[in-house]
Amino acid sequence: MNILNFKDSCCTINTISETTNIITGRGGLPFILRYIENIKFHKLIKDHVSKFSKSSKGVKPDCMLRQILAFFIDGTYKAISGFDSLKQDAGYAAALEIKRDSLVSSHSVKRFFKKFTFPKSAVFRMILNQLFIWRLKVEKPDSIVVDMDTVVLNNDDALTRHGVSPTYKNVKGFQPLQLTWNNMVIDAMFRRGSAHSNHGNDVIESMTRIVNLIRNNYSKDVPIILTCDSGFLDENNLHYFHTVLNILFVCNGKMYNSVKDYAGSVPDDAFAQFKSDTCTWNYLEFGSRLKSWNSIGFLRTIYTHLVCDEDGQYLLDFARPDSVLYTNIGVHKECSQALKDTTMASLVECEGIISLAHGRGKSELTNRSLKEFMVTEKLPFKRFGMNSAYYYLMLIGHFLMSSYNRDIVESEIIPINKSSRPQTIRRCLIDFAAQIVSTGNTIRLQVMKGVQKAMNLIRLWEYCCNPSIPHI
């Protein structure tokens, strides 16, 4: 009779015991925290939030925010009560490079967020904007493509929250308006769930804010292109973008009968064809304007007809989805000429515009990445201002993690995809065992030899201590 030797007898665990050694399962946390420290982020925090400290007692705001950001980046716990569990963990305190007594409790965190009404939470929006300008100065793009969209935070089964209301996804929650660039959220307006895409003056206010930020702090001449869906197709918006902000836009339109009738009346040989890596479209370019528009003239209009989908299947006529794009690229002569002088000059042509518009799915990946970083979409507080501050801090944490990932990948320190999602980054770069040992005047983070070699941790630590990029 064969006996399966599924383990070695000399390796059998016989008992469980405690150890006084300081061990953590988040050995990668000191790396990203050191990176954040050395890009001078905490100086930025101190400049903005020191005024919220009304007493010399207790944890300072910059220390509180450091622990909150570490909590978000770690992503182990969904609820604020997770701070109470972490407070008992000496290894976690050592990873944060603080004494265990300095770890904050959930009650301390709640008291901190109680200081923020909705207007006061705008301080974190300012910090997010300054991170965006820092990132522009690091990457130095010669043109900037910004995408506008809303994201629904599902709080349907959460306790009553101020501002939670029905959304277009048939759930109750919040619906912030977000601007994304390069797979990072660069600005946002925290709003109630019933605030639709084109609610009030939100679109114009948000774009004015970000354009002025770019013009005043990065470049007065860099071409700015806005992409958005049909929810933002409004005459006032487009007129303001074109004449006041002097930016380019590509906006998906609604398929009105007038557009369909015109496209149907044009002979087939008038259509051109565009092939991407996955799909094939027939397209028609013409000038048009909606009947309800008074303040804006004819826009460049591109009607697209999908022929072959991403699975390589050719579609019958009745099954082919059509779309229409409205843009001022080519209409706004000055901005279009500036765009021709950049590395994105192809956007002046129809095929470039189609590729840009149909590539908007990347912004959806940004929203998915953000929700994965948040662990749960349920915001923890009842007050709108507190949840607003919590949401903006989540955006800041996500931005810092994305920057960390982008910088270390570009430096080829570790072999992980630049577009890796938060859970991948957490599993690869944060969740490995380490022991913190104090010898003499030195505190050493010790990891297994195999982990060190696989993740190139010695070089990664050197980079985090001396990032080869401008600080904030």
Secondary structure by P-SEA (a helix, b strand, c coil): cccccccccccccccccccccccccccaaaaaaaaaaaaaaaaaaaacccccccccccccaaaaaaaaaaaaaaccccccaaaaaaaacaaaaaaacccccccccaaaaaaaaccccccccaaaaaaaaaaaaaaaaaccccbbbbbbbccccccccccccccccccccccbbbbbbbbbccccccbbbbbcccccccccaaaaaaaaaaaaaaaaccccccbbbbbbccccccaaaaaaacccccccbbbbbcccaaaaaaaaacccccbbbbbcccbbbbbbbbbbbccccccccccbbbbbbbcccccccccccccbbbbbbbbccccaaaaaaaaaaccccccccaaaaaaaaaacaaaaaaaaaaaaaacccccccccaaaaaaaaaaaaaaaaaaaaaaaaaaaaccccccccccaaaaaaccccbbbbbbbcccbbbbbccaaaaaaaaaaaaaaaaaccccccc
